[in-house]
Amino acid sequence: MRSHNTRKGRDTRDVLVTAARFAELKDRLLPVLRARGDAPPRQMWPGTGARDAWCANLARLHAAEEGAALVRGFCLYEMSAPSSKRARAPAWRCCFHVVVATRTPSGRVVYVDPNEARRRGDEDAPYIFVPSARAYASLSDAELLSGQWLVGSVLLGDARLCSAVLAYEQTRGRRASLVASTPEALVAKRRVAVSLLPHFGTWLRLRAIDEDPETLGEMMGMPVHAPGTEADASDAVASYQAVAANPESYVPGILGLQLELECRERLLAGTVTVDRVKTLFFAYYDDTHRAMRQAQMDAATTRLSQLHP
């Protein structure tokens, strides 16, 4: 993970917790993650279902096995800062995870993960799964499998590192911001689609900005909508509402919307060229990106001061 906001949030890496390491950590981790009566943790292996069909893979296995049940919990990673010369206390990222409990003919309960590893490179590595009824307790199984919700992770351990990572990631857009220090504080956010403004992809490429276009576009105030329900671009009221409905924006998105509407009218009237429109949008993106980064940095600084006075 890279960060320009705080040294504490820079160069951290997440490494799967091994069985041996878990034996050392469990007394510290389990009371914070589990509810009384939860099934014991276990080492598991990832499946083969594609990551982009995570919910569908779980739903398919759940429906195929009679008496099967979804089991919520956390997949454990240890956070480290390899560039740090100072030894620090350990810290962990506990990613929300779901597996399916099935029964063998003899009645033994077996947990199965239908999905491939969470990250490329971990395909052949086992992971520690901690069942937890505290994980997104407010969401029903149907809601979890709907694909409409984004889920996140709990950070535990070294207070300074966790505070820095929380402050950094909670300002990095809808998906990255899904982090908290307890299962109860971990909220889910609705999945949305972002209507990217004209020439945005070209601007990203020419400016060598290696970030997810929709995440960055949302933070730069572009219109958001429920997947499959994009507003008619010619409907100014609907477009305004799509901009106003963007809670992840750090800048007033209405300026970009006004520019788009103005350029569309001028293009139809033949009073502006496509190249000129591209130049106008590039200038808008340059200014907006700088303002967004400053607001983002200010927000991270404020969050860090609140989390670790």
Buried (B, 14 or more C-beta within 10 A) or exposed (E): BEBEBBEBBBBBEBBBBBEEBBEEBBEEBBEBBBEEEBBEBBEBEBBEBEEEBBBBBBBBBBEEBEEBBBBBBBBBBBBBBEEBEEEBEBBBBBBBBBBBBBBEEEEEEEBBBBBBBBBEEBEEEBBBBBBBBBBBEEBEBEEBBEBBBBBBBBBBBBEBBBBBBBBBBBBBBBBBBBBBBEBEEBBBBEBBBBBBBBBBEEBBEEEEEEEEBBBBBBBBBBBBBEEEEBBEBEEEEBBBEBBBBBEBBBBEBEBBBBBBBEBBEBBEEEEBEEEEBBEBBBEBBEEBBEBBBEBBBEBBBEBBEEBBE
